[in-house]
Amino acid sequence: MRIGILGAGAVGGYFGGRLAMAGVPVRFLVRPKRYQQLREHKLWIHTDDEEWQLEPNLAATPEELGHVDVLLVALKNYHLEAAFPTLDEVVKRGARLLPLLNGMDHLDILSERYGSHRVLGGTCYIETTLDEDGHVRKAGPMHDLVFGPRSEEQKEFAEKLYQTMLLGKFRVTLSEQIETEMWRKYTFLTCLSGMTAATRSPVGVFVNDEFSLAYLHSLAEEIIRIARAEGAQLPTEMAKEIAVRMQKASPSLTSSMHRDLEKGLPLELESLQGGFLRRAHKHQIAAPHLAAIYALLHPYIQGKPQHVEWGVTLK
């Protein structure tokens, strides 16, 4: 099975790189700057214990990419619209799409544009970032990719893709309830990203503070209430499950939103906290804890504000 990866960033670079190292035919479709960087310095993947370097098979255009059976879409949500011309060409050549974007909105967007039969469901659990040299750096033990069919006609293809994914030596799960899995991830990530970004800290800081931990519980309960109003089948004790999971995690666990905030990069605020707030408004559900997180982070939605003189202190 031929696999294309749209984006060789922290997520696409890791999963695509692991597959390529296993001998799977993988080609990365990347923007010109990343293309040049990878051409000159290759793709580096660092974990807590190991590091690898490989020479990735690159394409700068859909024409160079050629036919692939599936395209893993590993972009930030705010880059999706700009990727439509590229996706149009790749789908036209016969590819199915496996989006690994955060949230749920993209499923409807992609299905409406390309047909639901072309779009699998998927999500991942991994703590990765790109360093200043463009190297992929993964922290902690998580490297889980969960995907699955969204209709009966996709099942045979999904099984073949699963057998290929197993070669990558990361944890991969083929789920028959993939949209439920996506809601679980969306709910957890909205809590994790909101709390880590708002406190400017990894989980070890706020789970050990009684007031912050109480806030996390209330935030999770609001978000779960909204998800259930949308039809998500979530466990009864999921709010407690989210808090316990963060308490048991490595104290250094954080989110890509927190890392992006520290780097002064744009935030996926609209697709995470904003997406849930829009749904709350639709169902007339009060969500003050979620709204507070959204308001605190909104000044940084496009990255570090450029018009502010930083470092001025009021005494």
C-alpha positions, 0 to 999 in steps of 0.5 A: 500500500502506497501512503502519502503524508501531507505535512512532515511536521511533528505528527506526520514526520513521526508516524510517516518516518516510522513507516518509512524506516520499516520499508513502507512506500511513504512519500511526504508532500510538503511546502517549499521551505520544509522541502528544502530543509528535509532535502538538505538535512534529512528527517531526524526523529528523537525520542527519550531513548533513541534517535533516527535519521532518514532520507525521506521521499519528498514531493513538492506538488501533487503531480510529484506525489503521484498516486497514493492509496491513502493520504494522511492529513497531518496539518493544523486545523487553520491550514486545512482550507489552504490545503484544499487545492492540493487535496483536490488533486490528490483525491482526484488521483484516487486517494482516500483521506485519513485526517489526523486533525484535532477536533471534529469539524474537519470530518464534515468539511472533508466529507462534504467536499470529497464524499464521506466514502473518501474520508476515514476517521482517525486520531492520535495520542502523541507528545511531539514538537519540531525544534528550531532545526526542524527535528521531530522530538517526541517526549514520553511513551505515547505514540498511538494512532487510532483509525477506522472505517466510517461506513461498511464500504470502508472496512476492507480498505481499513483492514489492509491499511491496519496491516500496513500500519502495524509495520511502523512499530508504533501502537495502532488500533483499528476501531469500529467506533472511530467517531466515538474515539475521536470524541474522547480524544477531542474532549480530553485534548480540549481539557489538556490544551486549555489547562496547560496553555492557560497555566503556562505549565505542564500537568504536574503543576495544576493537578497538584493544586486543589483549586486548579484540579477542581477547575479541571473537573468543572471544565471537563464536566462542561465539555462532556455535557456539550459532547453528549448533546452532539450525540457523543457516546461518552462514559458516565465517569469520563470527567473523573477519568480525564482528571485521573489520567492527567494525575497519573501522567508524567508531570512533564506532559503538556500540549501542542497548544502550550508549546505553540503559545511558548513559541509565539505560534498561532493556536488551534483555539477555534477548532478546540475550545472554540468548537465546543463553545459554538456547540454549547451556544447551539444547544444553549448550554452554559459553559463559563469555565470553557469560556474563561479559558477561551477568553484568556487565550484568545489574544494569542490566537494568531501567535504572540501579539506584535504590537505589544511592548513586552517586558514593561512592569507596572510598580 
